[in-house]
Amino acid sequence: MSSILTDGTLAVTVNGMRFPNPFVIGSGPPSTNAVVIGKAFAAGWGGVVAKTTALTDTPVVNVQPRYGKLNTPAGETIGFQNIELISDRPFEDWEADFRKVKAEWPDRILIGSIMECYDKARWQELASRCFAAGCDALELNFSCPHGHPETGMGAAMGQNPAMVQEVTSWVVQVAGGKPVWAKMTPNITDIRVPARAAKAGGAHGVAAINTILSTVGINLKTLRPTPTVEGHSTFGGYSYRAVKPIALRMVGEIATDQPGFTISGIGGVCSSTDAIEFLLMGASTVQSCTGPMLQGFEMVTELGEGLAAFLKQHGFATVQEAIGKSLPYFTTHHHLVELQAAKKAAKAAELANRDTEWGKTNFVAEAGQLVSHKE
């Protein structure tokens, strides 16, 4: 593990939580139990969002295969689809794991991820038990794009701003002041709307984005979609490199719409360059899930070393100083036209003052442009 990850150089404090670095394992297979969470922390990740869990009586049955890849003609993986559900482990096992992880890694940030049906008592019981077991914060999964939306959970709830606000408020009521983040679905027209709802419900921040509902491809020999389960498939969550431009845009929209609101950026983080871009767009932490699945937990070393080099290159003393630095450079298309027209006018005026430019158009008109007119 690189010392840069834990020596304080890259430390960030978010909603009162001190992360030794801003790199967080996103909820999913790389955080599926205490063993793998421990491996992530041992590699140097600053935080982990555990795989989403629900109360034990929530039915969860996964299938195999459940992943699909989109490769370039050269064989490089650029997109990844999954039809995996939330954790199929009893919630009581998760309580034991949370306690074990916090006992072994007290200086790292452990974030529970929870998802339930539209029932106040179930959300509050789940949240209370997560905090009691040692979670530093909670991420509310309003965004799982497959499986449970069929029962009104996940993205089905996240696409309903009123529900986002209400359910968030239920959890905040039992959080005792501990941070609550709402995870945003990108499968919506305007991601700013549910983000506003989460904030109105008392959320301390949002995580954005979850995977994009998709199908990764069709087998042209069998005519079957992939991943194929008994000859059939379903639309699933799309991630990895191909989603980064969309994720950056959505993070930027939330950051611009809600200045100062905490954002944990997610979507296609495969290298330090990707992570830095999310920070510049307003994220204060950066999550990666598919990245470590395909590259291993050790990818965090390059994330840390690359971020440290970037901060030094630009003279940023802390990670915080870099957050949101690119946001002022985004504007409207109409403003771009105005900026370009102003530049052209300034250039034309500059050229008009040069003797070499005289006579190229109408001489009298050129002279008239240099006359000072007083009303």
Contacts in CASP RR format, 6 or more apart in sequence:
PFRMAT RR
TARGET T0000
AUTHOR 0000-0000-0000
METHOD contacts of the structure
MODEL  1
MSSILTDGTLAVTVNGMRFPNPFVIGSGPPSTNAVVIGKAFAAGWGGVVA
KTTALTDTPVVNVQPRYGKLNTPAGETIGFQNIELISDRPFEDWEADFRK
VKAEWPDRILIGSIMECYDKARWQELASRCFAAGCDALELNFSCPHGHPE
TGMGAAMGQNPAMVQEVTSWVVQVAGGKPVWAKMTPNITDIRVPARAAKA
GGAHGVAAINTILSTVGINLKTLRPTPTVEGHSTFGGYSYRAVKPIALRM
VGEIATDQPGFTISGIGGVCSSTDAIEFLLMGASTVQSCTGPMLQGFEMV
TELGEGLAAFLKQHGFATVQEAIGKSLPYFTTHHHLVELQAAKKAAKAAE
LANRDTEWGKTNFVAEAGQLVSHKE
1 42 0 8 1.000
1 43 0 8 1.000
1 44 0 8 1.000
1 301 0 8 1.000
2 44 0 8 1.000
2 301 0 8 1.000
2 304 0 8 1.000
2 305 0 8 1.000
4 10 0 8 1.000
4 21 0 8 1.000
4 304 0 8 1.000
4 305 0 8 1.000
4 308 0 8 1.000
5 20 0 8 1.000
5 21 0 8 1.000
5 23 0 8 1.000
5 44 0 8 1.000
5 45 0 8 1.000
5 46 0 8 1.000
5 300 0 8 1.000
5 301 0 8 1.000
5 304 0 8 1.000
6 20 0 8 1.000
6 21 0 8 1.000
6 44 0 8 1.000
8 20 0 8 1.000
8 21 0 8 1.000
9 308 0 8 1.000
10 20 0 8 1.000
10 21 0 8 1.000
10 22 0 8 1.000
10 304 0 8 1.000
10 307 0 8 1.000
10 308 0 8 1.000
10 319 0 8 1.000
11 18 0 8 1.000
11 19 0 8 1.000
11 20 0 8 1.000
11 21 0 8 1.000
11 318 0 8 1.000
11 319 0 8 1.000
12 18 0 8 1.000
12 19 0 8 1.000
12 21 0 8 1.000
12 22 0 8 1.000
12 284 0 8 1.000
12 285 0 8 1.000
12 318 0 8 1.000
12 319 0 8 1.000
12 320 0 8 1.000
13 19 0 8 1.000
14 179 0 8 1.000
14 262 0 8 1.000
14 284 0 8 1.000
14 285 0 8 1.000
15 137 0 8 1.000
15 179 0 8 1.000
15 204 0 8 1.000
15 205 0 8 1.000
15 262 0 8 1.000
16 179 0 8 1.000
17 109 0 8 1.000
17 136 0 8 1.000
17 137 0 8 1.000
17 179 0 8 1.000
18 109 0 8 1.000
19 46 0 8 1.000
19 47 0 8 1.000
19 109 0 8 1.000
19 285 0 8 1.000
20 44 0 8 1.000
20 46 0 8 1.000
20 107 0 8 1.000
20 108 0 8 1.000
21 44 0 8 1.000
21 45 0 8 1.000
21 46 0 8 1.000
21 300 0 8 1.000
21 303 0 8 1.000
21 304 0 8 1.000
21 307 0 8 1.000
21 319 0 8 1.000
22 46 0 8 1.000
22 275 0 8 1.000
22 279 0 8 1.000
22 284 0 8 1.000
22 285 0 8 1.000
22 286 0 8 1.000
22 307 0 8 1.000
22 319 0 8 1.000
23 44 0 8 1.000
23 45 0 8 1.000
23 46 0 8 1.000
23 47 0 8 1.000
23 275 0 8 1.000
23 285 0 8 1.000
23 286 0 8 1.000
23 288 0 8 1.000
23 300 0 8 1.000
23 303 0 8 1.000
23 304 0 8 1.000
24 45 0 8 1.000
24 46 0 8 1.000
24 47 0 8 1.000
24 48 0 8 1.000
24 49 0 8 1.000
24 109 0 8 1.000
24 111 0 8 1.000
24 264 0 8 1.000
24 285 0 8 1.000
24 286 0 8 1.000
24 287 0 8 1.000
24 288 0 8 1.000
25 31 0 8 1.000
25 37 0 8 1.000
25 40 0 8 1.000
25 45 0 8 1.000
25 47 0 8 1.000
25 48 0 8 1.000
25 49 0 8 1.000
25 287 0 8 1.000
25 288 0 8 1.000
25 289 0 8 1.000
25 292 0 8 1.000
25 297 0 8 1.000
26 48 0 8 1.000
26 49 0 8 1.000
26 266 0 8 1.000
26 287 0 8 1.000
26 288 0 8 1.000
26 289 0 8 1.000
27 49 0 8 1.000
27 50 0 8 1.000
27 51 0 8 1.000
27 52 0 8 1.000
27 112 0 8 1.000
27 113 0 8 1.000
27 139 0 8 1.000
27 141 0 8 1.000
27 183 0 8 1.000
27 289 0 8 1.000
28 49 0 8 1.000
28 51 0 8 1.000
28 52 0 8 1.000
28 84 0 8 1.000
28 289 0 8 1.000
29 36 0 8 1.000
29 51 0 8 1.000
29 84 0 8 1.000
29 289 0 8 1.000
29 293 0 8 1.000
30 36 0 8 1.000
30 40 0 8 1.000
30 289 0 8 1.000
30 292 0 8 1.000
30 293 0 8 1.000
30 297 0 8 1.000
31 37 0 8 1.000
31 40 0 8 1.000
31 48 0 8 1.000
31 49 0 8 1.000
31 50 0 8 1.000
31 51 0 8 1.000
31 289 0 8 1.000
32 51 0 8 1.000
32 87 0 8 1.000
32 89 0 8 1.000
33 89 0 8 1.000
33 93 0 8 1.000
33 97 0 8 1.000
34 96 0 8 1.000
34 97 0 8 1.000
34 100 0 8 1.000
34 101 0 8 1.000
37 48 0 8 1.000
37 50 0 8 1.000
37 97 0 8 1.000
37 101 0 8 1.000
37 110 0 8 1.000
38 48 0 8 1.000
38 101 0 8 1.000
38 104 0 8 1.000
38 105 0 8 1.000
39 297 0 8 1.000
40 47 0 8 1.000
40 48 0 8 1.000
40 292 0 8 1.000
40 297 0 8 1.000
41 47 0 8 1.000
41 48 0 8 1.000
41 101 0 8 1.000
41 104 0 8 1.000
41 105 0 8 1.000
41 108 0 8 1.000
42 297 0 8 1.000
43 297 0 8 1.000
43 298 0 8 1.000
43 300 0 8 1.000
43 301 0 8 1.000
44 297 0 8 1.000
44 300 0 8 1.000
44 301 0 8 1.000
45 108 0 8 1.000
45 297 0 8 1.000
45 300 0 8 1.000
46 108 0 8 1.000
46 109 0 8 1.000
47 108 0 8 1.000
47 109 0 8 1.000
47 110 0 8 1.000
47 111 0 8 1.000
47 285 0 8 1.000
48 101 0 8 1.000
48 108 0 8 1.000
48 109 0 8 1.000
48 110 0 8 1.000
48 111 0 8 1.000
49 111 0 8 1.000
49 112 0 8 1.000
49 113 0 8 1.000
49 139 0 8 1.000
49 207 0 8 1.000
49 287 0 8 1.000
50 94 0 8 1.000
50 97 0 8 1.000
50 98 0 8 1.000
50 110 0 8 1.000
50 111 0 8 1.000
50 112 0 8 1.000
50 113 0 8 1.000
50 135 0 8 1.000
51 86 0 8 1.000
51 87 0 8 1.000
51 113 0 8 1.000
52 86 0 8 1.000
52 87 0 8 1.000
52 113 0 8 1.000
52 114 0 8 1.000
52 115 0 8 1.000
52 141 0 8 1.000
52 144 0 8 1.000
53 86 0 8 1.000
53 87 0 8 1.000
53 89 0 8 1.000
53 91 0 8 1.000
53 94 0 8 1.000
53 112 0 8 1.000
53 113 0 8 1.000
53 114 0 8 1.000
53 115 0 8 1.000
53 126 0 8 1.000
54 60 0 8 1.000
54 86 0 8 1.000
54 87 0 8 1.000
54 91 0 8 1.000
54 114 0 8 1.000
54 115 0 8 1.000
54 116 0 8 1.000
54 126 0 8 1.000
55 91 0 8 1.000
55 116 0 8 1.000
55 122 0 8 1.000
55 125 0 8 1.000
55 126 0 8 1.000
56 90 0 8 1.000
56 91 0 8 1.000
56 92 0 8 1.000
58 116 0 8 1.000
58 117 0 8 1.000
60 85 0 8 1.000
60 86 0 8 1.000
60 87 0 8 1.000
60 88 0 8 1.000
61 85 0 8 1.000
61 88 0 8 1.000
62 84 0 8 1.000
62 85 0 8 1.000
62 88 0 8 1.000
63 83 0 8 1.000
63 229 0 8 1.000
64 229 0 8 1.000
65 227 0 8 1.000
65 228 0 8 1.000
65 229 0 8 1.000
66 82 0 8 1.000
66 83 0 8 1.000
66 84 0 8 1.000
66 227 0 8 1.000
66 229 0 8 1.000
67 80 0 8 1.000
67 81 0 8 1.000
67 82 0 8 1.000
67 83 0 8 1.000
67 84 0 8 1.000
67 227 0 8 1.000
68 80 0 8 1.000
68 81 0 8 1.000
68 82 0 8 1.000
68 216 0 8 1.000
68 226 0 8 1.000
68 227 0 8 1.000
69 77 0 8 1.000
69 79 0 8 1.000
69 80 0 8 1.000
69 81 0 8 1.000
69 216 0 8 1.000
70 77 0 8 1.000
70 78 0 8 1.000
70 79 0 8 1.000
70 80 0 8 1.000
70 81 0 8 1.000
70 216 0 8 1.000
70 217 0 8 1.000
70 242 0 8 1.000
71 77 0 8 1.000
71 78 0 8 1.000
72 78 0 8 1.000
77 240 0 8 1.000
77 241 0 8 1.000
77 294 0 8 1.000
78 240 0 8 1.000
78 241 0 8 1.000
78 242 0 8 1.000
79 216 0 8 1.000
79 238 0 8 1.000
79 239 0 8 1.000
79 240 0 8 1.000
79 241 0 8 1.000
79 242 0 8 1.000
79 243 0 8 1.000
80 216 0 8 1.000
80 238 0 8 1.000
80 239 0 8 1.000
80 240 0 8 1.000
80 290 0 8 1.000
80 293 0 8 1.000
80 294 0 8 1.000
81 214 0 8 1.000
81 215 0 8 1.000
81 216 0 8 1.000
81 226 0 8 1.000
81 227 0 8 1.000
81 236 0 8 1.000
81 237 0 8 1.000
81 238 0 8 1.000
81 239 0 8 1.000
82 211 0 8 1.000
82 236 0 8 1.000
82 237 0 8 1.000
82 239 0 8 1.000
83 146 0 8 1.000
83 147 0 8 1.000
83 227 0 8 1.000
83 229 0 8 1.000
83 233 0 8 1.000
83 234 0 8 1.000
83 236 0 8 1.000
83 237 0 8 1.000
85 144 0 8 1.000
85 146 0 8 1.000
85 147 0 8 1.000
85 148 0 8 1.000
86 115 0 8 1.000
86 141 0 8 1.000
86 144 0 8 1.000
86 148 0 8 1.000
87 94 0 8 1.000
91 126 0 8 1.000
91 129 0 8 1.000
94 130 0 8 1.000
94 133 0 8 1.000
95 129 0 8 1.000
95 130 0 8 1.000
95 132 0 8 1.000
95 133 0 8 1.000
96 133 0 8 1.000
98 110 0 8 1.000
98 112 0 8 1.000
98 130 0 8 1.000
98 133 0 8 1.000
98 134 0 8 1.000
98 135 0 8 1.000
99 133 0 8 1.000
99 134 0 8 1.000
101 110 0 8 1.000
102 110 0 8 1.000
102 134 0 8 1.000
109 136 0 8 1.000
109 137 0 8 1.000
110 134 0 8 1.000
110 135 0 8 1.000
110 136 0 8 1.000
111 135 0 8 1.000
111 136 0 8 1.000
111 137 0 8 1.000
111 138 0 8 1.000
111 139 0 8 1.000
111 181 0 8 1.000
112 130 0 8 1.000
112 135 0 8 1.000
112 137 0 8 1.000
112 138 0 8 1.000
112 139 0 8 1.000
113 138 0 8 1.000
113 139 0 8 1.000
113 140 0 8 1.000
113 141 0 8 1.000
113 183 0 8 1.000
114 123 0 8 1.000
114 126 0 8 1.000
114 127 0 8 1.000
114 130 0 8 1.000
114 138 0 8 1.000
114 139 0 8 1.000
114 140 0 8 1.000
114 141 0 8 1.000
114 171 0 8 1.000
115 140 0 8 1.000
115 141 0 8 1.000
115 142 0 8 1.000
115 144 0 8 1.000
115 148 0 8 1.000
115 153 0 8 1.000
115 154 0 8 1.000
116 122 0 8 1.000
116 123 0 8 1.000
116 126 0 8 1.000
116 153 0 8 1.000
117 151 0 8 1.000
117 152 0 8 1.000
117 153 0 8 1.000
118 152 0 8 1.000
118 157 0 8 1.000
118 163 0 8 1.000
118 167 0 8 1.000
120 170 0 8 1.000
123 167 0 8 1.000
123 170 0 8 1.000
123 171 0 8 1.000
124 170 0 8 1.000
124 171 0 8 1.000
124 173 0 8 1.000
124 174 0 8 1.000
127 138 0 8 1.000
127 170 0 8 1.000
127 171 0 8 1.000
127 174 0 8 1.000
127 175 0 8 1.000
128 174 0 8 1.000
130 138 0 8 1.000
131 138 0 8 1.000
131 174 0 8 1.000
131 175 0 8 1.000
131 176 0 8 1.000
131 178 0 8 1.000
135 178 0 8 1.000
136 178 0 8 1.000
136 179 0 8 1.000
137 178 0 8 1.000
137 179 0 8 1.000
137 180 0 8 1.000
137 181 0 8 1.000
137 204 0 8 1.000
138 171 0 8 1.000
138 175 0 8 1.000
138 178 0 8 1.000
138 179 0 8 1.000
138 180 0 8 1.000
138 181 0 8 1.000
139 181 0 8 1.000
139 182 0 8 1.000
139 183 0 8 1.000
139 207 0 8 1.000
139 264 0 8 1.000
140 167 0 8 1.000
140 168 0 8 1.000
140 171 0 8 1.000
140 180 0 8 1.000
140 181 0 8 1.000
140 182 0 8 1.000
140 183 0 8 1.000
140 198 0 8 1.000
140 203 0 8 1.000
141 154 0 8 1.000
141 183 0 8 1.000
141 210 0 8 1.000
142 154 0 8 1.000
142 155 0 8 1.000
142 157 0 8 1.000
142 158 0 8 1.000
142 163 0 8 1.000
142 164 0 8 1.000
142 167 0 8 1.000
142 182 0 8 1.000
142 183 0 8 1.000
142 184 0 8 1.000
142 185 0 8 1.000
142 194 0 8 1.000
142 198 0 8 1.000
143 154 0 8 1.000
143 155 0 8 1.000
143 158 0 8 1.000
143 183 0 8 1.000
143 184 0 8 1.000
143 185 0 8 1.000
143 186 0 8 1.000
143 187 0 8 1.000
143 209 0 8 1.000
143 210 0 8 1.000
144 153 0 8 1.000
144 154 0 8 1.000
144 155 0 8 1.000
144 210 0 8 1.000
145 154 0 8 1.000
145 155 0 8 1.000
145 185 0 8 1.000
145 187 0 8 1.000
145 210 0 8 1.000
145 211 0 8 1.000
145 212 0 8 1.000
145 213 0 8 1.000
145 235 0 8 1.000
145 236 0 8 1.000
145 237 0 8 1.000
146 213 0 8 1.000
146 234 0 8 1.000
146 235 0 8 1.000
146 236 0 8 1.000
146 237 0 8 1.000
147 234 0 8 1.000
148 154 0 8 1.000
148 156 0 8 1.000
149 155 0 8 1.000
149 156 0 8 1.000
149 157 0 8 1.000
150 156 0 8 1.000
154 185 0 8 1.000
155 185 0 8 1.000
155 187 0 8 1.000
155 210 0 8 1.000
155 213 0 8 1.000
157 163 0 8 1.000
157 164 0 8 1.000
157 167 0 8 1.000
158 164 0 8 1.000
158 184 0 8 1.000
158 185 0 8 1.000
158 188 0 8 1.000
158 194 0 8 1.000
159 185 0 8 1.000
159 187 0 8 1.000
159 188 0 8 1.000
159 194 0 8 1.000
161 193 0 8 1.000
161 194 0 8 1.000
161 196 0 8 1.000
161 197 0 8 1.000
162 197 0 8 1.000
164 182 0 8 1.000
164 194 0 8 1.000
164 197 0 8 1.000
164 198 0 8 1.000
164 201 0 8 1.000
165 197 0 8 1.000
165 198 0 8 1.000
165 200 0 8 1.000
165 201 0 8 1.000
166 201 0 8 1.000
168 180 0 8 1.000
168 182 0 8 1.000
168 197 0 8 1.000
168 198 0 8 1.000
168 201 0 8 1.000
168 202 0 8 1.000
168 203 0 8 1.000
169 201 0 8 1.000
169 202 0 8 1.000
171 180 0 8 1.000
172 180 0 8 1.000
172 201 0 8 1.000
172 202 0 8 1.000
172 203 0 8 1.000
179 204 0 8 1.000
179 205 0 8 1.000
179 262 0 8 1.000
180 202 0 8 1.000
180 203 0 8 1.000
180 204 0 8 1.000
180 205 0 8 1.000
181 203 0 8 1.000
181 204 0 8 1.000
181 205 0 8 1.000
181 206 0 8 1.000
181 207 0 8 1.000
181 262 0 8 1.000
181 264 0 8 1.000
182 194 0 8 1.000
182 195 0 8 1.000
182 198 0 8 1.000
182 203 0 8 1.000
182 205 0 8 1.000
182 206 0 8 1.000
182 207 0 8 1.000
183 206 0 8 1.000
183 207 0 8 1.000
183 208 0 8 1.000
183 210 0 8 1.000
184 191 0 8 1.000
184 194 0 8 1.000
184 195 0 8 1.000
184 198 0 8 1.000
184 206 0 8 1.000
184 207 0 8 1.000
184 208 0 8 1.000
184 209 0 8 1.000
184 210 0 8 1.000
184 250 0 8 1.000
184 254 0 8 1.000
185 191 0 8 1.000
185 194 0 8 1.000
185 209 0 8 1.000
185 210 0 8 1.000
186 208 0 8 1.000
186 209 0 8 1.000
186 210 0 8 1.000
186 211 0 8 1.000
186 212 0 8 1.000
186 243 0 8 1.000
186 246 0 8 1.000
186 247 0 8 1.000
186 250 0 8 1.000
187 212 0 8 1.000
187 213 0 8 1.000
188 194 0 8 1.000
190 253 0 8 1.000
191 208 0 8 1.000
191 209 0 8 1.000
191 250 0 8 1.000
191 253 0 8 1.000
191 254 0 8 1.000
192 253 0 8 1.000
192 254 0 8 1.000
192 257 0 8 1.000
192 258 0 8 1.000
195 206 0 8 1.000
195 208 0 8 1.000
195 254 0 8 1.000
195 257 0 8 1.000
195 258 0 8 1.000
195 261 0 8 1.000
196 257 0 8 1.000
196 258 0 8 1.000
198 205 0 8 1.000
198 206 0 8 1.000
199 205 0 8 1.000
199 206 0 8 1.000
199 258 0 8 1.000
199 261 0 8 1.000
204 262 0 8 1.000
205 261 0 8 1.000
205 262 0 8 1.000
205 263 0 8 1.000
205 264 0 8 1.000
206 254 0 8 1.000
206 261 0 8 1.000
206 262 0 8 1.000
206 263 0 8 1.000
206 264 0 8 1.000
207 263 0 8 1.000
207 264 0 8 1.000
207 265 0 8 1.000
207 266 0 8 1.000
207 287 0 8 1.000
208 247 0 8 1.000
208 250 0 8 1.000
208 251 0 8 1.000
208 254 0 8 1.000
208 263 0 8 1.000
208 264 0 8 1.000
208 265 0 8 1.000
208 266 0 8 1.000
209 243 0 8 1.000
209 246 0 8 1.000
209 247 0 8 1.000
209 250 0 8 1.000
209 251 0 8 1.000
209 265 0 8 1.000
209 266 0 8 1.000
209 267 0 8 1.000
210 237 0 8 1.000
210 266 0 8 1.000
211 236 0 8 1.000
211 237 0 8 1.000
211 238 0 8 1.000
211 239 0 8 1.000
211 243 0 8 1.000
212 237 0 8 1.000
212 238 0 8 1.000
212 239 0 8 1.000
212 243 0 8 1.000
212 246 0 8 1.000
213 235 0 8 1.000
213 236 0 8 1.000
213 237 0 8 1.000
213 238 0 8 1.000
214 235 0 8 1.000
214 236 0 8 1.000
214 237 0 8 1.000
214 238 0 8 1.000
215 225 0 8 1.000
215 226 0 8 1.000
215 233 0 8 1.000
215 235 0 8 1.000
215 236 0 8 1.000
216 226 0 8 1.000
216 227 0 8 1.000
216 238 0 8 1.000
217 225 0 8 1.000
217 226 0 8 1.000
218 224 0 8 1.000
218 225 0 8 1.000
218 226 0 8 1.000
219 225 0 8 1.000
219 226 0 8 1.000
219 228 0 8 1.000
222 228 0 8 1.000
222 231 0 8 1.000
224 231 0 8 1.000
224 232 0 8 1.000
224 233 0 8 1.000
225 232 0 8 1.000
225 233 0 8 1.000
226 233 0 8 1.000
227 233 0 8 1.000
239 267 0 8 1.000
239 268 0 8 1.000
239 289 0 8 1.000
239 290 0 8 1.000
240 267 0 8 1.000
240 268 0 8 1.000
240 270 0 8 1.000
240 290 0 8 1.000
240 291 0 8 1.000
240 294 0 8 1.000
241 268 0 8 1.000
241 270 0 8 1.000
242 268 0 8 1.000
243 267 0 8 1.000
243 268 0 8 1.000
244 267 0 8 1.000
244 268 0 8 1.000
244 269 0 8 1.000
244 274 0 8 1.000
244 277 0 8 1.000
247 265 0 8 1.000
247 266 0 8 1.000
247 267 0 8 1.000
247 268 0 8 1.000
247 278 0 8 1.000
248 277 0 8 1.000
248 278 0 8 1.000
248 281 0 8 1.000
251 263 0 8 1.000
251 265 0 8 1.000
251 278 0 8 1.000
251 281 0 8 1.000
251 282 0 8 1.000
251 283 0 8 1.000
252 281 0 8 1.000
252 282 0 8 1.000
252 327 0 8 1.000
252 330 0 8 1.000
254 261 0 8 1.000
254 263 0 8 1.000
255 261 0 8 1.000
255 263 0 8 1.000
255 281 0 8 1.000
255 282 0 8 1.000
255 283 0 8 1.000
255 324 0 8 1.000
255 327 0 8 1.000
256 327 0 8 1.000
256 330 0 8 1.000
262 284 0 8 1.000
263 282 0 8 1.000
263 283 0 8 1.000
263 284 0 8 1.000
264 283 0 8 1.000
264 284 0 8 1.000
264 285 0 8 1.000
264 286 0 8 1.000
264 287 0 8 1.000
265 278 0 8 1.000
265 283 0 8 1.000
265 285 0 8 1.000
265 286 0 8 1.000
265 287 0 8 1.000
266 286 0 8 1.000
266 287 0 8 1.000
266 288 0 8 1.000
266 289 0 8 1.000
267 278 0 8 1.000
267 287 0 8 1.000
267 288 0 8 1.000
268 274 0 8 1.000
268 288 0 8 1.000
268 290 0 8 1.000
268 291 0 8 1.000
269 275 0 8 1.000
269 278 0 8 1.000
269 286 0 8 1.000
269 287 0 8 1.000
269 288 0 8 1.000
269 291 0 8 1.000
269 303 0 8 1.000
270 288 0 8 1.000
270 291 0 8 1.000
270 295 0 8 1.000
270 299 0 8 1.000
271 299 0 8 1.000
271 302 0 8 1.000
271 303 0 8 1.000
272 302 0 8 1.000
272 303 0 8 1.000
272 304 0 8 1.000
272 305 0 8 1.000
272 306 0 8 1.000
272 307 0 8 1.000
272 310 0 8 1.000
275 286 0 8 1.000
275 288 0 8 1.000
275 303 0 8 1.000
275 307 0 8 1.000
276 306 0 8 1.000
276 307 0 8 1.000
276 310 0 8 1.000
276 322 0 8 1.000
277 326 0 8 1.000
278 286 0 8 1.000
279 286 0 8 1.000
279 307 0 8 1.000
279 319 0 8 1.000
279 322 0 8 1.000
279 323 0 8 1.000
279 324 0 8 1.000
280 322 0 8 1.000
280 323 0 8 1.000
280 324 0 8 1.000
280 325 0 8 1.000
280 326 0 8 1.000
280 327 0 8 1.000
281 324 0 8 1.000
281 326 0 8 1.000
281 327 0 8 1.000
282 323 0 8 1.000
282 324 0 8 1.000
282 327 0 8 1.000
283 323 0 8 1.000
284 320 0 8 1.000
284 323 0 8 1.000
286 303 0 8 1.000
288 299 0 8 1.000
291 299 0 8 1.000
292 299 0 8 1.000
292 300 0 8 1.000
307 319 0 8 1.000
310 316 0 8 1.000
310 322 0 8 1.000
311 317 0 8 1.000
311 318 0 8 1.000
311 319 0 8 1.000
311 321 0 8 1.000
311 322 0 8 1.000
314 322 0 8 1.000
316 322 0 8 1.000
331 339 0 8 1.000
351 357 0 8 1.000
352 366 0 8 1.000
352 369 0 8 1.000
352 370 0 8 1.000
353 370 0 8 1.000
357 366 0 8 1.000
358 366 0 8 1.000
359 366 0 8 1.000
END
